[in-house]
Amino acid sequence: MKVRIGLALLLLSFLAACSSDNGLPGGSGMIEATEVMVSAEASGRIEELYAEKGMDIEIDQALALIDTTTPALQLAQAEAVLESAQVKLSADGLAISRAELTVSLAEKEYKRIQTLLKSGSANQQQFDNVDNALRQAELGLSTARTARTATQAEISRINAEIALLKKRLQDCRPVSPLTGTVIDTYVEVGELVAPGKAMVRIARLDTVEVDIYVPPNDLTEIHIGDKADVDPEDGREAPLSGRVVWISPKAEFTPKNVQTKEARADLVYAVKVRIPNPNNDLKIGMPVLVTIP
């Protein structure tokens, strides 16, 4: 009987301590971080894997190398075709220059014979001949210009193909989209991958977040930008400092991960607190106690 009374008193004192907490709003939650999944954008065999679980990664740092043989050969071929097309473009330019000169000479001869025809010093046959020569010269110029336009279009197409092949080569070297820590890897060297295959999961741990759930009575005391004390309950003397960055605009039932069924039936508001974490003191999934003074 004495044991039961002692346990009851101990439980009551514990509940009193928890409920008072200096009357400040707050709650408990688990640390979350911004996570990204880096997936393959190219197909091929993984030749190198630079990311390891737990490794710190900088933004744009290479994570792996996928076999580049095929796109590299295709790029070399496309560049050779481009060089040939550029030579043809130069030849088209020369052809246009020659055609323009031919037209210029034909126009002069046309005008000369036309003048002679009017004075009676040339006959109609001569005029018809220079007229036909001028028309042929103009047609040759038009053909040369059309050929140059076609070559220019071909060069544009080849340049687009080269850009695509360079992008494929770039895709063979996936990089980190953020500075963070490698949480997990899903591939191994020698493995064949296809676009969309998950390769590396990275989390940004220099800044983390925690969601707490507060009753409507406490919500009036909490504002975006308020300072928050975050205690990982690891025995440290002073709590970590965070800021309220978001308050849910609508009420919801307490999440199912709350221990008691009765508490889960309560309506609460979610409050997100962001915490600087330069020393990686806070880990993903770590339970913390948040107080908003």
Backbone as CSV, one residue per row, in Angstrom:
resi,resn,N_x,N_y,N_z,CA_x,CA_y,CA_z,C_x,C_y,C_z
1,MET,0.831,-1.196,0.000,0.000,0.000,0.000,0.874,1.257,0.000
2,LYS,1.909,1.282,0.853,2.813,2.420,0.923,3.539,2.612,-0.399
3,VAL,3.844,1.493,-1.049,4.540,1.577,-2.341,3.652,2.243,-3.361
4,ARG,2.347,1.864,-3.375,1.424,2.451,-4.334,1.254,3.946,-4.094
5,ILE,1.169,4.332,-2.814,1.013,5.748,-2.498,2.252,6.534,-2.948
6,GLY,3.432,5.952,-2.710,4.680,6.613,-3.120,4.752,6.799,-4.625
7,LEU,4.342,5.758,-5.359,4.360,5.853,-6.820,3.368,6.893,-7.310
8,ALA,2.199,6.956,-6.636,1.189,7.940,-7.032,1.688,9.346,-6.807
9,LEU,2.340,9.577,-5.666,2.872,10.914,-5.387,3.966,11.298,-6.376
10,LEU,4.804,10.315,-6.706,5.869,10.575,-7.675,5.291,10.942,-9.034
11,LEU,4.219,10.219,-9.460,3.583,10.488,-10.736,2.947,11.871,-10.759
12,LEU,2.271,12.235,-9.640,1.632,13.542,-9.561,2.646,14.668,-9.637
13,SER,3.787,14.494,-8.937,4.814,15.538,-8.978,5.405,15.676,-10.372
14,PHE,5.547,14.552,-11.073,6.078,14.585,-12.438,5.131,15.318,-13.387
15,LEU,3.805,14.993,-13.251,2.819,15.645,-14.095,2.749,17.135,-13.811
16,ALA,2.879,17.491,-12.533,2.837,18.916,-12.178,4.019,19.659,-12.787
17,ALA,5.182,19.023,-12.735,6.371,19.661,-13.303,6.235,19.832,-14.805
18,CYS,5.667,18.795,-15.464,5.532,18.855,-16.920,4.492,19.877,-17.336
19,SER,3.413,19.965,-16.573,2.333,20.844,-16.983,2.665,22.293,-16.728
20,SER,3.469,22.573,-15.724,3.772,23.966,-15.421,4.747,24.531,-16.423
21,ASP,5.950,23.959,-16.438,6.983,24.406,-17.392,6.994,25.920,-17.502
22,ASN,6.808,26.565,-16.338,6.768,28.030,-16.249,5.587,28.624,-17.021
23,GLY,4.618,27.776,-17.398,3.450,28.271,-18.107,3.732,28.710,-19.526
24,LEU,4.874,28.343,-20.113,5.242,28.778,-21.450,4.716,27.799,-22.492
25,PRO,4.257,28.317,-23.631,3.801,27.404,-24.693,4.969,26.639,-25.289
26,GLY,4.678,25.491,-25.806,5.719,24.670,-26.416,5.230,23.264,-26.635
27,GLY,6.149,22.379,-26.863,5.800,20.985,-27.089,7.031,20.208,-27.504
28,SER,6.823,18.955,-27.798,7.930,18.100,-28.226,7.722,17.695,-29.680
29,GLY,8.806,17.338,-30.316,8.746,16.904,-31.705,10.050,16.260,-32.105
30,MET,10.126,15.864,-33.352,11.330,15.205,-33.854,11.988,16.063,-34.929
31,ILE,13.296,16.090,-34.900,14.066,16.913,-35.835,13.886,16.398,-37.268
32,GLU,13.656,17.351,-38.173,13.558,17.052,-39.595,14.548,17.928,-40.342
33,ALA,14.898,17.509,-41.540,15.845,18.280,-42.363,15.380,18.268,-43.805
34,THR,15.836,19.246,-44.564,15.569,19.264,-46.000,16.367,18.148,-46.658
35,GLU,15.674,17.241,-47.311,16.328,16.098,-47.940,16.028,16.090,-49.433
36,VAL,16.996,15.692,-50.224,16.798,15.533,-51.662,17.313,14.159,-52.084
37,MET,16.608,13.590,-53.032,17.036,12.332,-53.618,17.643,12.626,-54.985
38,VAL,18.909,12.311,-55.152,19.578,12.514,-56.436,19.428,11.234,-57.246
39,SER,18.781,11.358,-58.402,18.539,10.200,-59.264,19.360,10.311,-60.536
40,ALA,19.580,9.181,-61.173,20.348,9.157,-62.420,19.559,9.836,-63.527
41,GLU,20.238,10.628,-64.341,19.634,11.232,-65.524,20.202,10.625,-66.801
42,ALA,21.161,9.731,-66.646,21.765,9.058,-67.797,21.727,7.553,-67.541
43,SER,21.814,6.796,-68.607,21.858,5.341,-68.476,23.278,4.857,-68.739
44,GLY,23.643,3.793,-68.058,24.976,3.235,-68.237,25.476,2.574,-66.962
45,ARG,26.723,2.147,-67.008,27.343,1.479,-65.868,28.083,2.502,-65.007
46,ILE,27.930,2.381,-63.706,28.618,3.288,-62.787,30.096,2.913,-62.729
47,GLU,30.942,3.868,-63.109,32.384,3.633,-63.089,33.013,4.086,-61.775
48,GLU,32.481,5.170,-61.207,33.008,5.687,-59.947,31.837,6.138,-59.077
49,LEU,31.991,5.938,-57.772,31.012,6.445,-56.815,31.780,7.238,-55.769
50,TYR,31.557,8.551,-55.771,32.330,9.425,-54.899,31.643,9.684,-53.559
51,ALA,30.356,9.397,-53.460,29.598,9.684,-52.239,29.565,8.462,-51.325
52,GLU,29.757,8.703,-50.051,29.652,7.651,-49.046,28.723,8.104,-47.929
53,LYS,28.069,7.168,-47.313,27.144,7.484,-46.230,27.875,8.225,-45.117
54,GLY,27.293,9.373,-44.707,27.885,10.182,-43.648,28.848,11.241,-44.152
55,MET,29.151,11.243,-45.443,30.103,12.206,-46.000,29.445,13.575,-46.141
56,ASP,30.207,14.614,-45.813,29.756,15.984,-46.039,29.991,16.340,-47.504
57,ILE,28.970,16.926,-48.126,28.998,17.209,-49.553,28.740,18.690,-49.779
58,GLU,29.506,19.288,-50.703,29.276,20.672,-51.094,28.365,20.709,-52.321
59,ILE,27.689,21.834,-52.491,26.836,21.996,-53.665,27.680,21.879,-54.937
60,ASP,27.137,21.201,-55.947,27.785,20.957,-57.244,28.967,19.992,-57.157
61,GLN,29.157,19.338,-56.019,30.217,18.334,-55.904,29.774,17.055,-56.601
62,ALA,30.690,16.433,-57.355,30.363,15.217,-58.099,30.057,14.074,-57.140
63,LEU,29.022,13.323,-57.471,28.606,12.191,-56.636,28.999,10.854,-57.256
64,ALA,29.043,10.804,-58.577,29.349,9.534,-59.249,29.762,9.826,-60.688
65,LEU,30.243,8.779,-61.355,30.581,8.870,-62.774,29.974,7.672,-63.483
66,ILE,29.095,7.964,-64.437,28.473,6.927,-65.254,29.229,6.855,-66.583
67,ASP,29.366,5.669,-67.126,30.127,5.438,-68.357,29.774,6.476,-69.435
68,THR,30.811,7.161,-69.931,30.603,8.236,-70.905,30.977,7.834,-72.335
69,THR,31.294,6.571,-72.565,31.827,6.158,-73.872,30.887,6.512,-75.015
70,THR,29.633,6.104,-74.923,28.693,6.324,-76.029,28.443,7.800,-76.304
71,PRO,28.053,8.606,-75.314,27.828,10.026,-75.620,29.094,10.753,-76.060
72,ALA,30.265,10.322,-75.558,31.511,10.970,-75.974,31.795,10.704,-77.453
73,LEU,31.570,9.465,-77.892,31.765,9.133,-79.307,30.753,9.862,-80.185
74,GLN,29.512,9.914,-79.724,28.484,10.622,-80.483,28.812,12.114,-80.581
75,LEU,29.354,12.668,-79.522,29.728,14.082,-79.535,30.866,14.332,-80.515
76,ALA,31.865,13.460,-80.519,32.985,13.605,-81.450,32.500,13.518,-82.894
77,GLN,31.571,12.620,-83.151,31.015,12.479,-84.496,30.248,13.742,-84.900
78,ALA,29.449,14.250,-83.993,28.662,15.455,-84.287,29.573,16.651,-84.534
79,GLU,30.650,16.754,-83.782,31.585,17.873,-83.964,32.294,17.771,-85.319
80,ALA,32.568,16.536,-85.762,33.179,16.358,-87.087,32.200,16.763,-88.189
81,VAL,30.939,16.407,-88.015,29.916,16.799,-88.994,29.764,18.319,-88.998
82,LEU,29.855,18.941,-87.835,29.764,20.398,-87.757,30.914,21.061,-88.504
83,GLU,32.101,20.525,-88.335,33.268,21.087,-89.028,33.083,21.003,-90.541
84,SER,32.557,19.878,-91.006,32.310,19.711,-92.444,31.260,20.702,-92.928
85,ALA,30.218,20.905,-92.123,29.161,21.846,-92.509,29.691,23.276,-92.535
86,GLN,30.603,23.601,-91.647,31.177,24.946,-91.634,32.051,25.180,-92.873
87,VAL,32.757,24.130,-93.313,33.527,24.230,-94.559,32.584,24.456,-95.736
88,LYS,31.479,23.721,-95.735,30.493,23.894,-96.810,29.894,25.297,-96.784
89,LEU,29.698,25.848,-95.584,29.164,27.205,-95.483,30.122,28.208,-96.099
90,SER,31.417,27.999,-95.889,32.412,28.874,-96.508,32.363,28.757,-98.024
91,ALA,32.205,27.516,-98.516,32.103,27.304,-99.964,30.836,27.951,-100.516
92,ASP,29.749,27.886,-99.748,28.499,28.531,-100.171,28.691,30.044,-100.282
93,GLY,29.467,30.602,-99.370,29.738,32.031,-99.427,30.500,32.413,-100.675
94,LEU,31.490,31.582,-101.047,32.242,31.835,-102.271,31.359,31.702,-103.504
95,ALA,30.471,30.716,-103.470,29.557,30.515,-104.604,28.637,31.717,-104.768
96,ILE,28.203,32.278,-103.670,27.345,33.468,-103.733,28.128,34.650,-104.314
97,SER,29.374,34.787,-103.891,30.202,35.886,-104.421,30.381,35.752,-105.927
98,ARG,30.646,34.530,-106.383,30.800,34.312,-107.827,29.484,34.594,-108.556
99,ALA,28.380,34.150,-107.968,27.081,34.359,-108.610,26.735,35.846,-108.663
100,GLU,27.081,36.576,-107.616,26.817,38.024,-107.605,27.640,38.719,-108.689
101,LEU,28.890,38.275,-108.865,29.734,38.857,-109.914,29.164,38.553,-111.294
102,THR,28.694,37.316,-111.463,28.093,36.936,-112.747,26.863,37.774,-113.043
103,VAL,26.036,37.993,-112.018,24.834,38.822,-112.195,25.226,40.250,-112.561
104,SER,26.245,40.774,-111.884,26.694,42.150,-112.163,27.154,42.294,-113.606
105,LEU,27.937,41.326,-114.092,28.418,41.377,-115.481,27.268,41.214,-116.466
106,ALA,26.341,40.307,-116.113,25.203,40.076,-117.010,24.316,41.304,-117.087
107,GLU,24.160,42.028,-115.985,23.353,43.250,-115.995,23.997,44.314,-116.881
108,LYS,25.311,44.450,-116.781,26.009,45.436,-117.611,25.864,45.106,-119.096
109,GLU,26.021,43.826,-119.427,25.899,43.415,-120.822,24.465,43.601,-121.315
110,TYR,23.521,43.335,-120.441,22.105,43.497,-120.783,21.814,44.968,-121.115
111,LYS,22.310,45.858,-120.259,22.072,47.288,-120.491,22.772,47.777,-121.766
112,ARG,23.973,47.225,-122.016,24.712,47.645,-123.211,23.966,47.245,-124.472
113,ILE,23.530,45.978,-124.538,22.815,45.490,-125.713,21.470,46.186,-125.849
114,GLN,20.841,46.466,-124.713,19.549,47.160,-124.753,19.704,48.545,-125.390
115,THR,20.802,49.228,-125.044,21.071,50.545,-125.622,21.349,50.430,-127.120
116,LEU,22.150,49.434,-127.496,22.471,49.216,-128.907,21.235,48.852,-129.715
117,LEU,20.330,48.090,-129.047,19.114,47.687,-129.743,18.260,48.906,-130.092
118,LYS,18.204,49.840,-129.149,17.404,51.043,-129.382,17.989,51.904,-130.510
119,SER,19.346,51.858,-130.611,19.985,52.660,-131.666,20.083,51.924,-132.996
120,GLY,19.678,50.666,-132.998,19.731,49.863,-134.207,21.058,49.192,-134.441
121,SER,21.975,49.276,-133.481,23.294,48.661,-133.644,23.328,47.213,-133.182
122,ALA,22.247,46.700,-132.588,22.149,45.300,-132.153,20.784,44.779,-132.566
123,ASN,20.719,43.471,-132.786,19.446,42.880,-133.195,18.736,42.204,-132.012
124,GLN,17.526,41.739,-132.301,16.704,41.133,-131.233,17.339,39.845,-130.708
125,GLN,17.992,39.125,-131.588,18.625,37.868,-131.166,19.691,38.124,-130.109
126,GLN,20.483,39.169,-130.304,21.512,39.515,-129.333,20.882,39.911,-127.977
127,PHE,19.804,40.683,-128.083,19.125,41.099,-126.846,18.543,39.899,-126.106
128,ASP,17.944,38.968,-126.854,17.363,37.780,-126.214,18.448,36.955,-125.517
129,ASN,19.622,36.915,-126.125,20.715,36.141,-125.538,21.183,36.743,-124.203
130,VAL,21.339,38.056,-124.140,21.805,38.674,-122.896,20.704,38.652,-121.828
131,ASP,19.470,38.730,-122.312,18.346,38.641,-121.352,18.317,37.269,-120.695
132,ASN,18.510,36.236,-121.504,18.532,34.870,-120.972,19.730,34.664,-120.036
133,ALA,20.888,35.268,-120.428,22.088,35.142,-119.587,21.869,35.798,-118.224
134,LEU,21.191,36.949,-118.236,20.916,37.629,-116.965,19.978,36.804,-116.084
135,ARG,18.958,36.239,-116.705,18.015,35.414,-115.934,18.720,34.194,-115.334
136,GLN,19.595,33.564,-116.090,20.332,32.414,-115.599,21.267,32.800,-114.457
137,ALA,21.890,33.979,-114.584,22.790,34.452,-113.525,22.005,34.720,-112.240
138,GLU,20.834,35.329,-112.363,19.993,35.601,-111.193,19.505,34.307,-110.551
139,LEU,19.177,33.330,-111.392,18.766,32.025,-110.862,19.915,31.354,-110.128
140,GLY,21.121,31.466,-110.683,22.292,30.898,-110.021,22.546,31.549,-108.673
141,LEU,22.354,32.869,-108.595,22.535,33.576,-107.322,21.495,33.124,-106.291
142,SER,20.257,32.984,-106.750,19.193,32.535,-105.840,19.473,31.125,-105.332
143,THR,19.958,30.267,-106.229,20.278,28.889,-105.834,21.414,28.858,-104.816
144,ALA,22.423,29.700,-105.029,23.560,29.747,-104.110,23.118,30.247,-102.729
145,ARG,22.249,31.250,-102.702,21.755,31.764,-101.430,20.898,30.724,-100.706
146,THR,20.082,29.984,-101.467,19.267,28.917,-100.865,20.151,27.829,-100.266
147,ALA,21.226,27.495,-100.983,22.156,26.477,-100.474,22.797,26.946,-99.161
148,ARG,23.160,28.235,-99.107,23.751,28.747,-97.865,22.740,28.708,-96.724
149,THR,21.483,29.058,-96.994,20.447,29.004,-95.955,20.264,27.583,-95.429
150,ALA,20.286,26.621,-96.358,20.143,25.220,-95.957,21.325,24.785,-95.091
151,THR,22.513,25.223,-95.460,23.702,24.869,-94.679,23.640,25.497,-93.287
152,GLN,23.179,26.736,-93.224,23.045,27.395,-91.929,22.041,26.659,-91.036
153,ALA,20.940,26.213,-91.641,19.947,25.439,-90.884,20.543,24.125,-90.391
154,GLU,21.354,23.499,-91.241,22.001,22.249,-90.850,22.977,22.479,-89.695
155,ILE,23.704,23.593,-89.757,24.633,23.914,-88.669,23.871,24.150,-87.367
156,SER,22.734,24.829,-87.444,21.912,25.040,-86.247,21.441,23.709,-85.669
157,ARG,21.034,22.798,-86.550,20.600,21.480,-86.088,21.743,20.727,-85.417
158,ILE,22.920,20.783,-86.021,24.075,20.078,-85.453,24.471,20.696,-84.110
159,ASN,24.416,22.023,-84.025,24.736,22.682,-82.750,23.757,22.256,-81.654
160,ALA,22.476,22.116,-82.020,21.489,21.650,-81.043,21.798,20.220,-80.607
161,GLU,22.200,19.393,-81.566,22.562,18.011,-81.250,23.801,17.967,-80.348
162,ILE,24.768,18.825,-80.627,25.977,18.889,-79.793,25.627,19.328,-78.380
163,ALA,24.746,20.325,-78.262,24.318,20.780,-76.930,23.647,19.640,-76.166
164,LEU,22.819,18.864,-76.865,22.149,17.732,-76.225,23.163,16.680,-75.776
165,LEU,24.141,16.401,-76.615,25.155,15.401,-76.270,26.029,15.876,-75.111
166,LYS,26.319,17.178,-75.069,27.080,17.717,-73.938,26.271,17.600,-72.652
167,LYS,24.951,17.810,-72.773,24.086,17.640,-71.600,24.097,16.180,-71.152
168,ARG,24.095,15.248,-72.099,24.155,13.829,-71.741,25.473,13.487,-71.052
169,LEU,26.550,14.082,-71.545,27.841,13.876,-70.887,27.821,14.449,-69.474
170,GLN,27.221,15.616,-69.328,27.110,16.239,-68.007,26.263,15.376,-67.073
171,ASP,25.200,14.770,-67.637,24.338,13.909,-66.831,25.067,12.659,-66.336
172,CYS,26.162,12.320,-67.002,26.950,11.164,-66.559,27.758,11.482,-65.302
173,ARG,27.760,12.741,-64.905,28.468,13.171,-63.688,27.482,13.869,-62.763
174,PRO,26.572,13.111,-62.126,25.583,13.746,-61.239,26.268,14.479,-60.096
175,VAL,25.727,15.656,-59.759,26.304,16.483,-58.700,25.249,16.753,-57.631
176,SER,25.730,17.186,-56.484,24.834,17.491,-55.372,24.137,18.823,-55.605
177,PRO,22.818,18.887,-55.429,22.101,20.149,-55.610,22.164,21.058,-54.392
178,LEU,22.771,20.590,-53.312,22.865,21.404,-52.099,24.055,20.971,-51.264
179,THR,24.425,21.825,-50.317,25.463,21.476,-49.357,24.810,20.716,-48.209
180,GLY,25.314,19.544,-47.916,24.692,18.741,-46.877,25.503,17.509,-46.547
181,THR,24.801,16.504,-46.050,25.422,15.247,-45.637,24.747,14.089,-46.349
182,VAL,25.542,13.142,-46.817,24.987,11.965,-47.483,24.308,11.082,-46.428
183,ILE,23.013,10.897,-46.593,22.242,10.075,-45.661,22.273,8.608,-46.063
184,ASP,22.232,8.372,-47.375,22.245,6.981,-47.839,22.653,6.941,-49.307
185,THR,23.187,5.808,-49.723,23.479,5.559,-51.133,22.746,4.295,-51.549
186,TYR,22.336,4.246,-52.827,21.497,3.144,-53.290,22.102,2.393,-54.471
187,VAL,23.314,2.729,-54.858,23.955,2.070,-55.995,25.387,1.711,-55.625
188,GLU,25.981,0.864,-56.454,27.361,0.444,-56.261,28.118,0.567,-57.580
189,VAL,29.434,0.653,-57.498,30.273,0.688,-58.697,30.049,-0.586,-59.504
190,GLY,29.887,-0.431,-60.819,29.649,-1.571,-61.693,28.188,-1.824,-61.969
191,GLU,27.322,-1.168,-61.225,25.886,-1.376,-61.403,25.385,-0.584,-62.605
192,LEU,24.440,-1.182,-63.347,23.802,-0.495,-64.463,22.641,0.329,-63.936
193,VAL,22.563,1.577,-64.384,21.474,2.446,-63.945,20.761,3.007,-65.171
194,ALA,19.529,3.422,-64.948,18.722,4.066,-65.985,18.200,5.377,-65.426
195,PRO,17.792,6.300,-66.295,17.247,7.567,-65.800,16.115,7.337,-64.793
196,GLY,16.192,8.051,-63.694,15.187,7.907,-62.639,15.613,7.004,-61.504
197,LYS,16.703,6.267,-61.694,17.181,5.376,-60.642,17.738,6.195,-59.473
198,ALA,17.229,5.947,-58.267,17.721,6.653,-57.075,19.169,6.264,-56.817
199,MET,20.010,7.286,-56.578,21.423,7.029,-56.367,21.886,7.432,-54.966
200,VAL,21.613,8.684,-54.583,22.121,9.209,-53.318,21.046,10.075,-52.671
201,ARG,20.899,9.957,-51.361,20.007,10.838,-50.611,20.857,11.753,-49.746
202,ILE,20.596,13.065,-49.859,21.398,14.069,-49.163,20.482,14.936,-48.313
203,ALA,20.925,15.253,-47.114,20.153,16.111,-46.215,20.967,17.343,-45.863
204,ARG,20.282,18.464,-45.792,20.926,19.696,-45.349,20.793,19.766,-43.832
205,LEU,21.908,19.647,-43.142,21.888,19.557,-41.682,22.377,20.827,-40.984
206,ASP,22.847,21.810,-41.764,23.302,23.039,-41.099,22.136,23.852,-40.552
207,THR,20.937,23.584,-41.073,19.708,24.160,-40.543,18.644,23.070,-40.537
208,VAL,18.023,22.850,-39.393,17.014,21.800,-39.267,15.714,22.412,-38.753
209,GLU,14.669,21.593,-38.718,13.359,22.065,-38.303,12.686,21.045,-37.403
210,VAL,11.719,21.516,-36.642,10.916,20.627,-35.817,9.485,21.168,-35.797
211,ASP,8.530,20.280,-35.903,7.116,20.650,-35.793,6.612,20.277,-34.406
212,ILE,5.998,21.237,-33.740,5.343,20.964,-32.474,3.862,21.275,-32.640
213,TYR,3.043,20.774,-31.722,1.600,20.951,-31.814,1.106,21.567,-30.518
214,VAL,0.453,22.705,-30.649,0.030,23.441,-29.457,-1.484,23.601,-29.459
215,PRO,-2.099,23.685,-28.291,-3.544,23.877,-28.203,-3.915,25.308,-28.573
216,PRO,-5.178,25.549,-28.899,-5.613,26.904,-29.292,-5.307,27.956,-28.240
217,ASN,-5.346,27.599,-26.964,-5.086,28.581,-25.907,-3.673,29.144,-25.988
218,ASP,-2.708,28.309,-26.406,-1.317,28.756,-26.489,-1.023,29.501,-27.788
219,LEU,-1.880,29.300,-28.788,-1.590,29.850,-30.107,-1.546,31.371,-30.100
220,THR,-2.337,31.989,-29.244,-2.370,33.454,-29.208,-1.068,34.049,-28.706
221,GLU,-0.235,33.233,-28.065,1.028,33.719,-27.521,2.208,33.470,-28.461
222,ILE,1.941,32.873,-29.598,3.020,32.492,-30.525,2.878,33.278,-31.815
223,HIS,3.991,33.833,-32.295,3.987,34.609,-33.531,5.197,34.196,-34.383
224,ILE,5.033,34.315,-35.688,6.156,34.028,-36.588,7.310,34.987,-36.280
225,GLY,8.492,34.434,-36.135,9.668,35.215,-35.786,10.027,35.129,-34.310
226,ASP,9.116,34.546,-33.500,9.407,34.410,-32.069,10.602,33.492,-31.853
227,LYS,11.376,33.808,-30.835,12.493,32.951,-30.445,11.957,31.681,-29.805
228,ALA,12.655,30.578,-30.036,12.270,29.295,-29.437,13.498,28.638,-28.825
229,ASP,13.326,28.079,-27.633,14.389,27.315,-26.984,14.179,25.840,-27.311
230,VAL,15.230,25.222,-27.819,15.144,23.821,-28.242,16.107,23.010,-27.391
231,ASP,15.556,22.063,-26.649,16.357,21.250,-25.735,16.353,19.797,-26.196
232,PRO,17.480,19.280,-26.662,17.556,17.871,-27.043,17.637,16.938,-25.841
233,GLU,17.619,17.540,-24.644,17.629,16.779,-23.387,18.818,15.823,-23.329
234,ASP,19.981,16.365,-23.687,21.204,15.569,-23.649,22.131,16.014,-22.525
235,GLY,21.553,16.791,-21.607,22.328,17.208,-20.448,23.037,18.528,-20.618
236,ARG,22.841,19.220,-21.749,23.511,20.493,-21.967,22.958,21.546,-21.009
237,GLU,23.762,22.537,-20.685,23.367,23.563,-19.724,22.377,24.562,-20.326
238,ALA,22.554,24.927,-21.574,21.674,25.908,-22.205,21.037,25.298,-23.451
239,PRO,19.771,25.609,-23.707,19.116,25.067,-24.897,19.635,25.729,-26.165
240,LEU,19.376,25.100,-27.294,19.700,25.689,-28.588,18.630,26.709,-28.953
241,SER,19.005,27.645,-29.815,18.091,28.725,-30.162,17.511,28.512,-31.551
242,GLY,16.195,28.711,-31.677,15.522,28.604,-32.961,14.526,29.732,-33.132
243,ARG,13.822,29.711,-34.268,12.818,30.721,-34.552,11.557,30.067,-35.106
244,VAL,10.410,30.618,-34.741,9.150,30.164,-35.305,9.065,30.694,-36.741
245,VAL,8.897,29.792,-37.708,8.867,30.210,-39.107,7.516,29.951,-39.775
246,TRP,6.662,29.185,-39.114,5.369,28.877,-39.727,4.388,28.446,-38.658
247,ILE,3.158,28.898,-38.809,2.062,28.489,-37.916,0.919,28.034,-38.795
248,SER,0.426,26.850,-38.546,-0.654,26.310,-39.363,-1.893,27.198,-39.279
249,PRO,-2.536,27.479,-40.411,-3.741,28.312,-40.386,-4.995,27.557,-39.969
250,LYS,-4.885,26.233,-39.813,-6.078,25.474,-39.438,-5.723,24.416,-38.403
251,ALA,-6.720,24.074,-37.617,-6.531,23.079,-36.558,-6.564,21.675,-37.145
252,GLU,-5.943,20.755,-36.432,-5.952,19.352,-36.819,-5.904,18.506,-35.567
253,PHE,-6.215,17.232,-35.731,-6.112,16.334,-34.593,-4.647,16.024,-34.330
254,THR,-4.312,15.849,-33.092,-2.938,15.556,-32.714,-2.440,14.337,-33.492
255,PRO,-1.245,14.396,-34.082,-0.720,13.262,-34.861,-0.713,11.966,-34.083
256,LYS,-0.774,10.859,-34.801,-0.890,9.538,-34.181,0.347,9.117,-33.404
257,ASN,1.483,9.801,-33.649,2.675,9.390,-32.907,2.662,9.891,-31.471
258,VAL,1.649,10.671,-31.085,1.484,11.044,-29.681,1.067,9.804,-28.901
259,GLN,1.571,9.696,-27.677,1.476,8.442,-26.940,0.051,8.016,-26.606
260,THR,-0.776,8.915,-26.091,-2.073,8.488,-25.573,-3.190,8.742,-26.574
261,LYS,-4.186,7.889,-26.552,-5.333,8.017,-27.437,-6.115,9.286,-27.112
262,GLU,-6.197,9.621,-25.820,-6.940,10.810,-25.412,-6.308,12.078,-25.992
263,ALA,-4.969,12.146,-25.955,-4.277,13.325,-26.477,-4.437,13.437,-27.983
264,ARG,-4.518,12.294,-28.651,-4.660,12.329,-30.109,-6.011,12.879,-30.528
265,ALA,-6.993,12.844,-29.638,-8.325,13.332,-29.957,-8.429,14.847,-29.843
266,ASP,-7.403,15.498,-29.293,-7.438,16.944,-29.112,-7.136,17.670,-30.430
267,LEU,-7.755,18.842,-30.601,-7.457,19.686,-31.740,-6.273,20.589,-31.400
268,VAL,-5.303,20.640,-32.284,-4.099,21.422,-32.041,-3.708,22.140,-33.327
269,TYR,-2.719,23.049,-33.212,-2.180,23.757,-34.358,-0.695,23.417,-34.489
270,ALA,-0.266,23.152,-35.711,1.144,22.845,-35.946,1.950,24.139,-35.994
271,VAL,3.113,24.115,-35.353,4.032,25.247,-35.348,5.409,24.735,-35.757
272,LYS,6.001,25.355,-36.769,7.312,24.912,-37.258,8.389,25.842,-36.713
273,VAL,9.431,25.239,-36.149,10.557,25.982,-35.607,11.809,25.595,-36.385
274,ARG,12.543,26.598,-36.827,13.786,26.363,-37.575,14.969,26.650,-36.658
275,ILE,15.954,25.726,-36.669,17.087,25.835,-35.745,18.399,25.786,-36.516
276,PRO,19.262,26.784,-36.373,20.623,26.680,-36.931,21.353,25.503,-36.280
277,ASN,22.064,24.747,-37.098,22.705,23.530,-36.580,24.121,23.407,-37.141
278,PRO,24.961,24.431,-36.953,26.288,24.437,-37.592,27.193,23.310,-37.127
279,ASN,26.999,22.844,-35.901,27.869,21.790,-35.366,27.250,20.404,-35.476
280,ASN,26.107,20.321,-36.177,25.403,19.040,-36.327,25.068,18.397,-34.982
281,ASP,24.724,19.242,-33.996,24.304,18.700,-32.699,22.975,17.966,-32.819
282,LEU,22.105,18.453,-33.703,20.784,17.866,-33.868,20.789,16.920,-35.065
283,LYS,20.274,15.727,-34.852,20.241,14.706,-35.893,18.797,14.465,-36.329
284,ILE,18.643,13.987,-37.549,17.312,13.684,-38.071,16.658,12.613,-37.191
285,GLY,15.421,12.873,-36.788,14.683,11.925,-35.955,14.914,12.090,-34.468
286,MET,15.793,12.999,-34.068,16.083,13.199,-32.644,14.903,13.907,-31.973
287,PRO,14.406,13.373,-30.858,13.325,14.060,-30.132,13.867,15.269,-29.368
288,VAL,13.131,16.369,-29.416,13.536,17.581,-28.711,12.317,18.194,-28.023
289,LEU,12.598,18.971,-27.007,11.567,19.715,-26.287,11.710,21.181,-26.661
290,VAL,10.626,21.788,-27.115,10.625,23.167,-27.582,9.797,24.031,-26.637
291,THR,10.370,25.136,-26.245,9.661,26.123,-25.423,9.753,27.476,-26.115
292,ILE,8.641,28.178,-26.155,8.617,29.496,-26.786,8.418,30.542,-25.690
293,PRO,9.495,31.170,-25.239,9.402,32.096,-24.113,8.723,33.427,-24.500
